[in-house]
C-alpha cells in the first residue's frame, strides 16, 4: 500500500482481504460523526468497527474547518460538546471553537487510542447484502466483509444508504414540493457579482463561447427544481507568519482560462476578498473559506460527485485541487491581478505544520451536500423558521439556512451567480428521529445521521459538524436500544430514547434564552 498522498481515492490503497468482521454496530464513514457514533456504541458496551474510506479520520472537523459553524452554542451537548472542551484544554480554555487542524486531529486520535476503537482505513464500500429488509453484510473494495446487527452511515455522500436501496434525492426541490420559499433555483445579492462582468472568452463576442462553468439559461425560473448541489471547496489553513508560511504552489495543471472571470471581476469589484480569512485560536493561522463572486468555491464542477464512482470522484477531486491551488497562486503572483489584491495576498501561504503528509493541503474536500434521504419525516424550512416542531427531537440545529452558489448563468448579458442563500433560522429547532432512519420497510437496521431526510434548504442549516456529531451520538444510542429490544430502528420507542439522550447531555429543547419569537 502506498503512503498517504493528496487523493480522494487511489487503487494502490486497496488491500486484498478475505476476512469477515462480526460486530454489533458497523459505522461507515470516517467523519467526526462516524467517530462519535462508533464511540457511542463502545461506551454502551457494544462491539463496533469504523470503516473509513480514506486515510485520515475526522472529515471536515480535522480537515481544515476549524472556524466552527456552531450556530447557538448552548444548543450543543453530548459528545460534541465534549470534543470542543477537549480542544479547549489544549489552549488552556474551557472550550474552543476556532482551532488548528492538528489539534482536532490529536483529540480524535487520542479518543480512538484510548477507546480501542477498531478503525479500518481505506475501506470503501463496494456492495451490500440484504436479507428480509435488513443489511446482512457489506463488502469493501479489496474484499473485507463486515457483518453487523446495526449499520450507521456517517459518510458525507450516503454511499452505504444508496447501496442498501434506501430512497434518496440529489439537488434542489422546487418551492412547491414542501411549501417552501427558499428552495430551488435562486439568485440573490450575497456572494454575487457587484459589477458587470462579460461572460464570453472575447469580451462582447458571443461567438467566442462562454467562459468555463458559465451557462446560458434562458429558461431560468426562480424556485424551480434541478439536480445541482452547492459548490465544494477546501478549507485551507493559511498563515501570515513568515516562520510557518509555505508559498502557494503553482499546480502543474493550472489552466489560465479558469481565472479569466476572476481577473475581470477583480478589476472593478469593491468587495473585501479577505473577509473569510478567519483567525483561529493561534491568531497567525486561518480557516480560509469562500467569499465573494469568484473565490475558492469551484461552482458547477461538482454536480456529478454525489452519485459518482470512486474513480470519477478522484478525477473531480484533483480538478478541485488544481482549481483552488491555481486560485491562490493566481491571487498572489499573477501580474494581471490588481496590485491592491495581489500584494497583500502574497503575504499569505500554507501553514508548514499542518497537513504535513499531504504537502500542507487538506485531504478532505468540503462535501457540503450530496445525497439526502427521503424518509417519513422531511425537515424543511418550516422547521428552521419555527413554523413546525418535531415531537421526537434527537438534537437541535440552529445555524442559518446556508446554501453556497450552485451555478453561474448569463443574466442581462453578464455573469450572475445562482444558488446562494443566507437566511437566519428562528432559534434552535429539533431534528426528528424519523429524519435519521429510513422509511419503514426500506431498511430496518440502518441509521443515517449525516445524509438525513431534509430538503435542500433545510439541509443548509443542519449540515454543520456539531449537528452531525449530535445526530451521530443519537444514532448510536438508538442503535443500542434497537439491539436490546431486537427491533427495527424505526420501532425504537421515542419514550425510551429521549431519557437516554438527556442522560448523555443532549439538549432537546431550546433554552429560554435562545428562543426566538416567530415572525
Buried (B, 14 or more C-beta within 10 A) or exposed (E): EEEBEBBBBBEEBBBEBEEEBEBBBBBBBBBBBBBBBBBBBBBBEBBBBBBBBBBBBBBBBBBBBBBBBBBBBBBBBBBBBBBBBBBBEBBEEEBBBBBBBBBBBBBBBEBBEEBEBBBBBBBBBBEBBBEEBBBBBBBBBBBBBBBBBBBBBBBBBBBBBBBBBBBBBBBBBBBEBBEBEBBBBBBBEEBBBEBEBBBBBEEEEBEEEBBBBBEEBEEBEEBBBBEBBBBBBBBBBBBBBEEBBBEBBBBEEBEEEBBBBBBBBBEEBEBEBBEBBBEBBBEBBBBBBBBBBBBBBBBBBBBBBBBBEBEBBBEBBBBBBBBBBBBBBBBBBBEBBEEEBBEBBBEBBBBBBBBEEBEBBBBBBBBBBBBBBBBBBBBBBBBBBBBBEBEBBBBBBBBBBBBBBBBBBBBEEEBBBBBBBBBBBBBBBBBBBBBBBBBBEBBBBBBBBBBBBBBBBBBBBBBBBBBBBBBBBBBBBBBBBBBEEEBBBBEBEBEEBBEBBBEBBBBBBBEEEBEBEEE
